[in-house]
Each structure stands twice: as C-alpha cells, then as structure tokens.
Amino acid sequence: MKAVAARDGKAAVIEVDVPELKEGHVLIRTEFSGISPGTEMGIIKNSAGKSVMMGYSAVGRIEQLGEGVTDYEIGERVACYGSPFVQHAEILAVPTNLITSVPEHVCSQEAAFTGLGAIAIHALRIADLRFGESVLVVGLGILGNLVAQIASAAAYRTVGLDLSSERVELLKQQGLSQVFERTEDLEEQLDVLTDGHGFDSIILCAGGPGEELINSSFEWLRDRGSVVIVGNLTMEFSRAAMFKKEARVLISRAGGPGRYDNQYEKENRDYPVGFVRWTEGRNVGEYVRLLSEKRISVQPLITDLFELDQADHAYEKYESDSKILASLIKY
C-alpha cells in the first residue's frame, strides 16, 4: 500500500506493507488524513539520513475487526488518532481506544482533523478553566483556531492573538469578536476583557523563540494564573516575572492521558472512567461531538486538498505559502 514518509529533508510517497491486525484493533481504509504542519514540517526538517512515517489523524471506514472487538461494525465510518497506528496511509490498523464513530451528517474532511481536535481539547483541560473564566489563545494556526473555538463553545471568555491579519479575521468570521493582531491593542483592552484581573490562563500555540512571548504572558496573566505551552516554543523566561504572579507554567502533551502508554494504546487497555475521566480516546470522541452539534467548524480553515500521489506537493506548499491553515490528503 502507499503511505507518506519524510526522507532526507523531503516528503515522499512510498510503498509499505499493510499493517497487521491485532486483538482489540480494527483495520480501516482511509478516506482522508489531516496534515499537522507544526509537527510534520519538523519531522521533514530532521529526516536527513533516515525515513520516518508521517501523519496521526484520519477518517475512514472499518474493513475488518480484530479479535474481541464488539463495539464497532464493518463499514462503519470512524475518526482515529495517534501515531504509529494512524499515518498518512491507505490502510490503518488502530486500537479501538483511539477511534470514535462519526455520524453520517458530519463532514469526513472535518473529522479527519480529529487528532488536532483532541490536542486542542487536552490543552484546555490542562488549563483547568471554570465557567466564566478567561483564556487568551496566542497563535491562531489550525491548532490555535481550534483551541479558541472549543474554548468559546465551552463558554469561557475567549480572546485570540496572532500577528497575521488573515488568521485574526478568520477567527472573527467564526464568531469570536475579541481577536487581536497587535499586542498593543490587546494590552489597551486587557482590563476590560478580564475585569481588571488579567487572564485566568494563556494558551501558547505559537512556535519559535519563547522568552519574549512567555514574559509578556506573565504580564497579561492574573495572580496565580497559568501559562500552557502547546506550540514548539523554547522554554526561557524571567524567574522574577513568574515569581511576581506566582504563575504556573504548564506543558500540554498530545491528546491526553493514554498517549505513549503501550498498555493503553498497543494493548488497548482503557483507563477506568472513575479514575481517568478524559483520555485521549475520549477527547477524540468529544471533538467529533462538537462537530456533530455544530459548535465548532473546520471547513473554513481547509485551504488545500491533495490526492495521495501528490502528497509531497502539500509540504512544498507549506514551505512557500504562510497563509495555508489546513490541508488534507485524499485516498
């Protein structure tokens, strides 16, 4: 079967074996897979002298059930998340902990971004916000846009910030009114936006050097508030600025509890809901629920659709066009 890999600094479509179907897993024929530019462009950059499979978010139809699978049916459409089980590949073998049913009225293209949706949801869970509290989302690429949409759907007082006027305008068109492209404008409105307290939490979905941004976040934060790192930022900041607010600096890892746990993923052993309420798999389900109830929308973010054989062009375009937000590979 065909799949997408990073090889020597470039993306390539290669031939690989169909994955083995294990107990508790299902075999899925992929319809669409979503590209995660922040992660995947980094993989390409660091692929000199090696070959690395790419992708972790997709939607497709179940073709075969592994031993012990009783909650799903052949032909059922599901969204799935999590490398190495989910990749940009024609056939996927995925544990049932990492899939969720997709209602027929939900668009497959939107469901294909379920991995990014779970990551966005987990970031908000790390922020540990309560009803009525405020959150600033910095960096409004596809991940930051999703974080902001989901925060607004949860009735948090949500504000966005990005240096790109196009990304700011897009989020406004999706129903969020308080979105800024200049930090000076944000700072002028800070007291009004937060009742004079500062933000309860600031979620950083930007990448690159982090010192200036994190230090500014401390200034925008309320006393004992939290800064949540989601993007690939360097972790340098002022101890004095952090001490002044007794701020918490947290990092959000992937889609939630269960990620990188072989017993949860590979062996398909779920955590009891009474002990771990929100796993990565349950976050995947919540993303699809939000789509199903039309509380969020990804369709306005989708700028490009590439056939599998042309997948390498998707990554070339990310290198040359900063306006791309969301791209899909079609199978």
Summary of the structure (lengths in Angstrom):
residues: 331
radius of gyration: 19.8
end to end distance: 11.2
largest distance: 59.7
contacts: 1180
relative contact order: 0.16
helix: 33%
strand: 28%
